[in-house]
């Protein structure tokens, strides 16, 4: 049986989403004042190299922001490849990777098709790029199907993950 959502429910959801987005923007902004700008400055050229060489991305852009209604998605690094590769990679850059960052990226990946319908039919992967993270958080990211990349010698490298199978988020729905 197909469920329906009323206009009032949708309005409440959008209002709550806007509140959460505003709160997250403040948290990210606070982090940015400390170390984020430095991390992003290092991450963007390094992640571009990883995306082009390891994933075959032909288009790489940074600080990509798109809006749908009152909601906005902001992506730190976005890689796109058409043709035989036919893949999109979303990268979230963090100074200190936390569990909430995993959830944040998973939500972006879950909503990606709604915000980027022109990318329909492409494989969709996520990468968390960071300077520092606990082993537990890294393992949680792996279990979620996300690639992880840590800064090493001023470059971001994908961590060698034994038995890691990335999740194609174009085939997965996280909505409950």
C-alpha positions as CSV (number, residue, x, y, z in Angstrom):
1,X,0.0,0.0,0.0
2,X,1.4,3.4,-1.0
3,X,1.6,6.0,1.8
4,X,0.9,9.6,1.2
5,X,2.3,12.7,3.0
6,X,0.1,15.7,3.6
7,X,1.1,19.2,2.7
8,X,1.4,20.1,6.4
9,X,3.7,17.1,7.1
10,X,5.9,18.1,4.1
11,X,5.9,21.7,5.4
12,X,7.0,20.5,8.9
13,X,9.7,18.3,7.4
14,X,11.0,21.2,5.3
15,X,11.0,23.5,8.3
16,X,12.8,21.0,10.5
17,X,15.3,20.3,7.6
18,X,16.0,24.0,7.3
19,X,16.5,24.3,11.1
20,X,18.9,21.3,11.0
21,X,20.7,22.8,8.0
22,X,21.2,26.1,9.7
23,X,22.4,24.4,12.9
24,X,24.8,22.2,10.9
25,X,26.1,25.3,9.0
26,X,27.0,26.9,12.3
27,X,28.8,23.8,13.5
28,X,30.7,23.5,10.3
29,X,31.4,27.3,10.4
30,X,32.8,27.0,13.9
31,X,35.1,24.2,12.8
32,X,36.1,26.1,9.7
33,X,37.3,29.0,11.9
34,X,39.8,26.6,13.6
35,X,41.2,24.3,11.0
36,X,38.7,23.7,8.2
37,X,40.0,26.2,5.8
38,X,43.5,24.8,6.0
39,X,42.2,21.3,5.6
40,X,40.0,22.2,2.6
41,X,42.9,24.1,1.0
42,X,45.0,21.0,1.1
43,X,42.2,18.6,0.3
44,X,40.8,20.1,-2.9
45,X,43.9,19.7,-5.2
46,X,44.8,16.3,-3.5
47,X,41.2,15.0,-3.9
48,X,41.1,16.2,-7.5
49,X,44.1,14.1,-8.2
50,X,42.6,11.0,-6.4
51,X,39.3,11.5,-8.3
52,X,40.9,11.8,-11.7
53,X,43.5,9.0,-11.2
54,X,41.7,6.4,-9.1
55,X,38.1,7.0,-10.2
56,X,38.5,8.3,-13.8
57,X,36.5,11.6,-13.1
58,X,36.6,14.0,-15.9
59,X,34.9,16.9,-14.1
60,X,35.9,17.9,-10.6
61,X,34.5,20.9,-8.8
62,X,34.8,22.2,-5.3
63,X,32.3,23.8,-2.9
64,X,29.3,22.8,-5.1
65,X,26.0,24.1,-3.8
66,X,22.5,23.5,-5.1
67,X,19.1,24.4,-3.8
68,X,15.7,22.7,-4.1
69,X,12.9,24.8,-2.6
70,X,14.2,26.0,0.8
71,X,16.7,23.2,1.2
72,X,20.3,23.2,0.1
73,X,22.9,20.6,-0.4
74,X,26.6,21.7,-0.2
75,X,29.3,19.3,-1.5
76,X,32.9,19.9,-0.7
77,X,34.2,18.1,-3.8
78,X,32.2,16.6,-6.6
79,X,33.6,14.4,-9.3
80,X,31.6,13.4,-12.4
81,X,32.5,11.1,-15.3
82,X,30.3,10.2,-18.3
83,X,30.9,7.5,-20.9
84,X,32.2,4.1,-19.8
85,X,33.0,5.3,-16.3
86,X,29.5,6.8,-15.7
87,X,30.1,7.6,-12.1
88,X,29.6,10.4,-9.6
89,X,31.8,10.7,-6.4
90,X,30.8,13.0,-3.5
91,X,33.6,14.0,-1.2
92,X,33.1,15.5,2.3
93,X,36.2,17.0,3.8
94,X,36.7,17.1,7.6
95,X,39.5,18.1,9.9
96,X,38.4,15.7,12.6
97,X,36.0,13.0,11.4
98,X,33.1,12.3,13.7
99,X,30.2,9.9,13.5
100,X,27.9,12.8,12.7
101,X,29.9,13.4,9.5
102,X,29.2,9.9,8.3
103,X,25.5,10.5,8.8
104,X,25.7,13.8,7.1
105,X,27.4,12.3,4.0
106,X,24.9,9.4,3.9
107,X,22.0,11.9,3.9
108,X,23.6,13.8,1.0
109,X,24.0,10.6,-0.9
110,X,20.4,9.6,-0.1
111,X,19.1,12.9,-1.4
112,X,21.5,13.2,-4.3
113,X,19.2,11.9,-7.1
114,X,16.5,14.5,-6.1
115,X,18.9,17.3,-6.3
116,X,20.9,16.1,-9.3
117,X,18.4,14.4,-11.7
118,X,20.8,14.9,-14.6
119,X,23.1,12.4,-13.0
120,X,20.5,9.6,-12.9
121,X,21.8,6.3,-14.1
122,X,25.4,6.9,-12.9
123,X,27.1,4.9,-10.1
124,X,27.3,7.1,-6.9
125,X,30.0,6.8,-4.3
126,X,31.0,8.7,-1.2
127,X,34.4,9.6,0.2
128,X,35.1,11.0,3.7
129,X,38.5,12.9,3.5
130,X,40.0,13.8,6.9
131,X,43.1,14.7,8.8
132,X,42.2,12.9,12.1
133,X,39.7,10.2,13.1
134,X,39.4,7.4,15.6
135,X,39.7,3.8,14.3
136,X,36.1,3.2,15.4
137,X,34.8,6.1,13.2
138,X,36.9,4.9,10.3
139,X,35.5,1.4,10.7
140,X,31.9,2.8,10.9
141,X,32.5,4.7,7.6
142,X,33.7,1.5,6.0
143,X,30.7,-0.5,7.2
144,X,28.5,2.2,5.7
145,X,30.1,1.7,2.3
146,X,32.0,4.9,2.2
147,X,35.6,5.3,1.1
148,X,37.9,7.0,3.6
149,X,40.9,9.2,2.7
150,X,43.5,10.4,5.2
151,X,46.0,13.2,4.8
152,X,49.5,11.7,4.2
153,X,52.6,13.7,3.2
154,X,50.3,16.7,2.3
155,X,48.2,14.5,0.0
156,X,45.0,12.6,0.6
157,X,45.2,8.9,-0.1
158,X,42.5,6.3,0.1
159,X,43.1,4.1,3.1
160,X,43.9,0.5,2.3
161,X,40.8,-1.3,3.5
162,X,41.0,-5.1,3.6
163,X,37.9,-6.6,2.1
164,X,36.2,-3.2,1.7
165,X,33.4,-3.1,-0.8
166,X,32.2,0.4,-1.6
167,X,28.5,0.9,-1.7
168,X,26.9,2.2,-4.9
169,X,24.5,4.7,-3.4
170,X,22.6,5.1,-6.6
171,X,21.2,1.6,-5.9
172,X,20.5,2.2,-2.2
173,X,17.8,4.0,-0.4
174,X,18.3,5.1,3.2
175,X,14.8,6.6,3.6
176,X,12.7,4.8,6.2
